Amino acid sequence: MGFEKTAEEFDAIVVGAGFSGIYMVHRLREMGLTVRAFEAAEGVGGTWFWNRYPGARCDCISMEYAYTFSPELIDEWEWTERYPAQPEILRYLNFAADRLDVKKHFRFRTRVDSARFDDHTDRWTVTTDSGDVAVAKYFVTAVGCLSTSQTPDFPGLANFRGATYHTADWPSEGVDFTGKRVGVIGTGSSGVQVIPLVAEQAEKLTVFQRTPAFSLDCGNRPLTEDEKREFKENIETFKATSKTTPSGQYTDTLAVSALDHSPEERWATYEERWNRHRAIDLIAAYPDLFTNREANETIAEFFRSKIRAVVQDPELAERLSPRTHPLGAKRITLDTNYFQTYNRDNVELVSLREAPLEEFTDKGIRAGGVEHELDAVVLATGFDAITGPLLKMDISGVGGQTLQEKWQDGPVTYLGIAVDGFPNMFMLTGPGSPNVLTNVVCAIEQHVEWTADCIERLEERGARRFEALEPYTHDWTDLNNELAKGTLYPEGNSWYTGANVPGKPQVIMSYVGGLNTYREICDDVAADGYRGFAIK
């Protein structure tokens, strides 16, 4: 005879133990609220717990990819590299969680199956795969934007006798590819990072490329002691910058159109910024690079020239050169020796546009009528981004309507934080917020702080229920879509718009108006008595 677990009651439930979950739990506990947090992994880290494939590295400078709210966290931690690798980021998040003493509020190795709002009690009931049942007034999703991996429905995948690995769920003990014939499918961020290191081990590496990548050599190196000291001494300047710039990062943008400069002037500008090894410095070099396709083509060609300069075979260089989308409409990747890897004798590129992937066989992959025999396949096929982690949970609001039903034509939110019909639910970096189009830690801090301040005010006034009003959710979503039309994002056919997941509604998943403008809007909403929300 089985026994049901008794429901535990809390003020708030948080789902996720990455940057946002750690900080959210900390803020709620500072307010004196009781919190239960759930995390599927065995520890904190979020995406940096799972994405431990060889070469996994952040594309944001380490000292800027960290919490700024705590002087202790800033003073007591030192980064070692300019662009931090996954193990170092995971150590940092464990350090932060320990320093803030939040781990005791988490139930690890526990995945949320469902979250249901009770219209009579104004409470959320959350159930998990381990049988836990928790009830709370507030339900906060801190599940991250890139935490639900995406594996296309490749024909015959189950027939392959070799090993398969997904970059987003890499074995903790690592993988040795020495002497093996390895295939890698995908050349997005994880693909361009893992490919050079697999090539160093494998007897033969076959890269299956659907879309070539605009990728920048990150020029990674150890940080100097002077750099570490100067950053800490000027942390207030960085914090101010992160609040007043569209990306949460400082860069200098010229005051003229890219087309107003001569080709020689543009080239010199791009070359100087290329040597800074920061993507934001390139895409923001001129104000119209991401609104004018002709201007964008000038920097796209500069990137292609860098590929031609490195890849020895001109035909291969052309196959590696992006020409079907504007630079930046898909995420600009950062790499270490990615294009140089194709000069190796043991590396072969298969362009899936020229030779479409037909099926997996028991021995490997057949593409364009050719069977490539493989011992292992790495799926660097990315994520069901931004909405995927939310829809993976069975969330239902007023009247039992599910979030899946609510978003059947695409996500509709207010400020990317709330959904009408789902009271007392707060989404951190949800669809319709700046999320991945910024330094995401800056976006997370803004979201957590706004949410915590809101909950604190609700508690002070004894409110039972906080819900977005439907007209405001549609107005906000329409605004997002209109802003996106003024950019080149719609031409990217990328995970930014959900285009990488078959059947997923293709709409812009992020607010493209900039983190600084978004912050001002959120602050104005709060100052105006939380305009657009019903409070009972």
NURO-50250 format. One record per residue (C-alpha): residue in three letters; x, y, z. Coordinates in steps of 0.5 Angstrom, whole numbers. Example, Ala and Ser with C-alpha at 12.3 -4.5 7.8 and 13.67 -1.06 7.14 Angstrom:
2
    aa    east   north      up
   ala      25      -9      16
   ser      27      -2      14
//
This chain:
536
    aa    east   north      up
   met       0       0       0
   gly       3       7      -2
   phe       3      13       2
   glu       2      20      -1
   lys       7      25       2
   thr       3      31       6
   ala       4      37       3
   glu       8      42       6
   glu       6      50       6
   phe      11      56       4
   asp      10      63       2
   ala      14      62      -4
   ile      16      56      -9
   val      22      57     -13
   val      24      53     -19
   gly      31      52     -21
   ala      38      53     -18
   gly      42      57     -23
   phe      44      65     -23
   ser      37      67     -22
   gly      34      61     -17
   ile      40      62     -12
   tyr      39      70     -12
   met      31      69     -12
   val      32      65      -6
   his      37      69      -2
   arg      32      75      -3
   leu      26      72      -1
   arg      29      69       5
   glu      32      76       7
   met      25      78       7
   gly      23      73      12
   leu      19      69       8
   thr      19      61       8
   val      22      58       1
   arg      22      51      -2
   ala      26      51      -8
   phe      27      45     -13
   glu      32      43     -18
   ala      33      37     -22
   ala      40      37     -22
   glu      44      34     -16
   gly      47      41     -14
   val      47      49     -16
   gly      49      51     -23
   gly      43      51     -28
   thr      45      51     -35
   trp      53      51     -32
   phe      51      44     -29
   trp      49      41     -35
   asn      53      44     -40
   arg      60      41     -39
   tyr      62      38     -45
   pro      69      40     -47
   gly      71      47     -49
   ala      64      50     -46
   arg      66      57     -44
   cys      62      63     -43
   asp      61      68     -49
   cys      61      74     -44
   ile      67      77     -40
   ser      68      73     -33
   met      68      79     -29
   glu      62      82     -32
   tyr      59      75     -32
   ala      58      75     -24
   tyr      53      78     -19
   thr      54      85     -17
   phe      49      86     -11
   ser      54      83      -6
   pro      60      87      -4
   glu      62      80      -1
   leu      61      76      -7
   ile      65      81     -11
   asp      71      82      -6
   glu      72      74      -4
   trp      72      71     -11
   glu      77      72     -17
   trp      76      70     -24
   thr      82      66     -27
   glu      81      67     -35
   arg      78      73     -39
   tyr      72      68     -41
   pro      71      63     -36
   ala      70      56     -37
   gln      64      51     -35
   pro      68      48     -29
   glu      70      55     -26
   ile      63      58     -27
   leu      60      52     -23
   arg      65      53     -18
   tyr      63      61     -17
   leu      56      59     -17
   asn      57      54     -11
   phe      61      59      -8
   ala      56      64      -8
   ala      50      59      -6
   asp      55      57       0
   arg      56      64       2
   leu      49      66       1
   asp      47      60       5
   val      41      58       0
   lys      43      51      -1
   lys      39      48       5
   his      32      51       2
   phe      33      47      -5
   arg      31      40      -6
   phe      36      37     -11
   arg      35      31     -16
   thr      28      33     -16
   arg      24      35     -22
   val      17      39     -22
   asp      12      35     -26
   ser       6      40     -25
   ala       4      47     -22
   arg      -3      48     -21
   phe      -7      55     -18
   asp     -13      54     -14
   asp     -18      60     -15
   his     -21      59      -9
   thr     -15      59      -4
   asp     -10      63      -9
   arg      -5      58      -8
   trp       0      54     -12
   thr       1      47     -11
   val       7      44     -14
   thr       8      36     -15
   thr      15      33     -17
   asp      18      27     -19
   ser      20      25     -12
   gly      13      25     -10
   asp      14      32      -6
   val       8      36      -6
   ala       9      44      -4
   val       4      49      -3
   ala       5      57      -3
   lys       2      63      -5
   tyr       8      65     -10
   phe      11      61     -15
   val      17      63     -18
   thr      20      60     -25
   ala      28      61     -25
   val      29      55     -30
   gly      33      59     -35
   cys      33      60     -42
   leu      37      55     -45
   ser      36      49     -40
   thr      31      44     -45
   ser      36      41     -50
   gln      33      40     -57
   thr      34      33     -61
   pro      31      33     -68
   asp      27      27     -70
   phe      33      24     -74
   pro      30      18     -78
   gly      33      12     -75
   leu      37      15     -69
   ala      35       9     -65
   asn      39       4     -70
   phe      45       7     -69
   arg      50       2     -65
   gly      55       7     -63
   ala      55      12     -57
   thr      51      18     -57
   tyr      52      25     -53
   his      48      31     -53
   thr      52      37     -51
   ala      47      40     -46
   asp      47      33     -42
   trp      55      31     -42
   pro      57      25     -38
   ser      60      28     -31
   glu      66      23     -32
   gly      67      26     -39
   val      68      22     -46
   asp      75      19     -49
   phe      74      20     -56
   thr      82      17     -57
   gly      82      13     -64
   lys      75      14     -65
   arg      71      16     -71
   val      66      22     -69
   gly      61      26     -72
   val      59      32     -69
   ile      52      35     -71
   gly      51      42     -71
   thr      55      49     -71
   gly      52      53     -66
   ser      55      56     -60
   ser      56      49     -57
   gly      59      46     -63
   val      64      51     -65
   gln      67      50     -58
   val      67      42     -58
   ile      69      41     -65
   pro      76      43     -64
   leu      77      39     -58
   val      74      33     -61
   ala      78      34     -67
   glu      85      33     -62
   gln      83      26     -60
   ala      79      23     -65
   glu      82      19     -71
   lys      77      22     -75
   leu      72      28     -74
   thr      66      29     -79
   val      62      35     -78
   phe      55      36     -80
   gln      54      43     -82
   arg      47      46     -83
   thr      48      53     -83
   pro      55      56     -82
   ala      57      60     -76
   phe      59      67     -75
   ser      64      66     -70
   leu      69      70     -67
   asp      76      68     -64
   cys      75      70     -57
   gly      83      71     -55
   asn      82      68     -49
   arg      88      68     -44
   pro      89      69     -36
   leu      87      75     -33
   thr      93      80     -30
   glu      93      82     -23
   asp      92      89     -25
   glu      86      87     -29
   lys      83      84     -23
   arg      84      89     -18
   glu      82      95     -23
   phe      75      92     -24
   lys      74      91     -17
   glu      76      98     -15
   asn      71     100     -21
   ile      66      96     -20
   glu      61     102     -18
   thr      62     104     -25
   phe      61      97     -28
   lys      54      97     -24
   ala      52     104     -27
   thr      54     102     -34
   ser      50      95     -34
   lys      44      99     -32
   thr      44     104     -37
   thr      46     100     -43
   pro      42      96     -48
   ser      46      90     -47
   gly      49      91     -40
   gln      56      92     -43
   tyr      59      98     -44
   thr      61      99     -52
   asp      63     105     -56
   thr      58     106     -62
   leu      60     111     -67
   ala      55     116     -69
   val      55     115     -76
   ser      52     110     -81
   ala      57     104     -83
   leu      55     106     -90
   asp      57     113     -89
   his      64     111     -88
   ser      69     109     -94
   pro      70     101     -95
   glu      77     103     -92
   glu      75     106     -86
   arg      70     101     -84
   trp      75      96     -85
   ala      80      99     -80
   thr      74     100     -75
   tyr      72      92     -76
   glu      79      90     -75
   glu      81      94     -69
   arg      74      92     -66
   trp      76      84     -68
   asn      82      85     -64
   arg      78      87     -58
   his      75      80     -58
   arg      68      82     -56
   ala      62      81     -60
   ile      58      87     -57
   asp      64      91     -60
   leu      63      89     -67
   ile      56      88     -68
   ala      55      95     -64
   ala      61      99     -68
   tyr      56     103     -72
   pro      48     104     -70
   asp      45     101     -76
   leu      49      94     -77
   phe      43      91     -74
   thr      37      95     -77
   asn      40      96     -84
   arg      41      89     -88
   glu      46      93     -93
   ala      50      96     -87
   asn      50      89     -84
   glu      53      86     -90
   thr      59      90     -89
   ile      61      87     -83
   ala      59      80     -85
   glu      64      80     -91
   phe      69      82     -86
   phe      67      76     -82
   arg      68      72     -88
   ser      74      75     -90
   lys      77      72     -83
   ile      75      65     -85
   arg      78      66     -92
   ala      85      68     -88
   val      85      62     -84
   val      82      56     -88
   gln      87      54     -93
   asp      82      50     -98
   pro      78      56    -101
   glu      72      52    -103
   leu      72      49     -96
   ala      73      56     -93
   glu      67      58     -98
   arg      62      53     -95
   leu      64      55     -88
   ser      62      62     -89
   pro      55      64     -87
   arg      51      68     -93
   thr      44      66     -92
   his      43      70     -85
   pro      45      77     -83
   leu      51      77     -78
   gly      47      77     -71
   ala      41      75     -73
   lys      43      68     -70
   arg      48      68     -64
   ile      55      70     -66
   thr      59      65     -63
   leu      66      65     -59
   asp      71      60     -61
   thr      78      58     -60
   asn      81      55     -66
   tyr      75      53     -69
   phe      76      55     -76
   gln      83      53     -76
   thr      81      46     -74
   tyr      78      45     -81
   asn      86      45     -84
   arg      87      38     -80
   asp      88      32     -84
   asn      83      28     -80
   val      77      33     -80
   glu      72      33     -86
   leu      66      38     -87
   val      59      35     -89
   ser      55      41     -91
   leu      47      39     -90
   arg      45      44     -95
   glu      49      40    -100
   ala      48      33     -98
   pro      42      33     -93
   leu      42      28     -87
   glu      38      22     -90
   glu      38      17     -84
   phe      42      14     -78
   thr      44       7     -80
   asp      47       2     -75
   lys      54       4     -77
   gly      53      12     -78
   ile      50      17     -82
   arg      48      17     -89
   ala      48      24     -92
   gly      47      26     -99
   gly      47      18    -101
   val      54      17     -97
   glu      54      13     -91
   his      59      16     -86
   glu      61      10     -81
   leu      62      13     -74
   asp      63      10     -67
   ala      60      16     -63
   val      56      22     -65
   val      56      29     -61
   leu      49      32     -62
   ala      50      40     -61
   thr      43      41     -63
   gly      42      46     -58
   phe      35      48     -54
   asp      28      49     -54
   ala      30      56     -52
   ile      26      61     -47
   thr      19      58     -47
   gly      21      50     -47
   pro      23      50     -40
   leu      17      53     -38
   leu      12      49     -42
   lys      16      42     -40
   met      13      43     -33
   asp       5      42     -33
   ile       3      49     -31
   ser      -4      51     -30
   gly      -8      57     -28
   val     -15      60     -27
   gly     -20      55     -29
   gly     -15      50     -30
   gln     -12      53     -37
   thr      -5      50     -38
   leu       0      55     -40
   gln       1      50     -46
   glu      -6      52     -48
   lys      -5      59     -47
   trp       1      60     -51
   gln      -1      55     -57
   asp       0      61     -62
   gly       6      63     -58
   pro       8      66     -52
   val       4      72     -49
   thr       7      76     -43
   tyr       7      82     -39
   leu      14      85     -38
   gly      16      78     -40
   ile      15      77     -32
   ala       7      75     -32
   val       2      72     -35
   asp      -6      74     -35
   gly     -10      68     -32
   phe      -4      65     -28
   pro      -4      70     -21
   asn       2      70     -17
   met       7      67     -22
   phe      13      71     -23
   met      18      68     -29
   leu      25      70     -29
   thr      28      72     -36
   gly      21      69     -39
   pro      19      71     -46
   gly      18      78     -47
   ser      24      80     -43
   pro      31      82     -45
   asn      34      75     -43
   val      39      72     -48
   leu      40      79     -52
   thr      44      82     -46
   asn      49      80     -41
   val      44      75     -38
   val      47      76     -31
   cys      45      83     -31
   ala      38      82     -34
   ile      37      76     -28
   glu      39      81     -23
   gln      34      86     -25
   his      28      81     -26
   val      30      78     -19
   glu      30      85     -15
   trp      24      87     -19
   thr      20      81     -17
   ala      23      81     -10
   asp      20      89      -9
   cys      14      87     -12
   ile      13      81      -7
   glu      15      85      -1
   arg      10      91      -3
   leu       4      85      -4
   glu       6      83       3
   glu       6      90       6
   arg      -1      91       4
   gly      -4      84       5
   ala      -6      83      -2
   arg      -8      76      -4
   arg      -7      76     -11
   phe      -3      79     -16
   glu      -5      78     -24
   ala      -3      81     -30
   leu      -9      84     -34
   glu     -10      81     -41
   pro     -10      88     -45
   tyr      -3      89     -42
   thr       0      82     -44
   his      -3      83     -51
   asp       0      90     -52
   trp       7      88     -49
   thr       7      82     -54
   asp       5      87     -60
   leu      10      92     -58
   asn      16      86     -58
   asn      14      84     -65
   glu      14      91     -67
   leu      20      92     -65
   ala      23      86     -67
   lys      21      88     -74
   gly      25      94     -74
   thr      31      89     -73
   leu      34      84     -77
   tyr      32      78     -72
   pro      27      76     -76
   glu      31      74     -82
   gly      35      69     -77
   asn      31      63     -77
   ser      34      61     -71
   trp      32      59     -63
   tyr      31      67     -62
   thr      25      66     -66
   gly      23      59     -64
   ala      25      57     -71
   asn      30      51     -69
   val      24      47     -66
   pro      19      44     -71
   gly      12      46     -70
   lys      14      51     -65
   pro      10      58     -66
   gln      16      63     -69
   val      16      69     -66
   ile      21      73     -63
   met      22      71     -56
   ser      26      77     -53
   tyr      25      84     -52
   val      29      87     -57
   gly      29      95     -54
   gly      35      94     -49
   leu      36      92     -42
   asn      36     100     -40
   thr      30     102     -43
   tyr      26      95     -41
   arg      29      97     -34
   glu      26     104     -34
   ile      19     101     -36
   cys      19      96     -31
   asp      21     101     -26
   asp      15     106     -28
   val      10     100     -28
   ala      12      99     -21
   ala      12     107     -19
   asp       5     107     -22
   gly       2     102     -17
   tyr       4      96     -22
   arg       0      99     -28
   gly      -3      93     -32
   phe      -4      89     -26
   ala     -10      87     -22
   ile      -8      87     -14
   lys     -13      84      -9
//
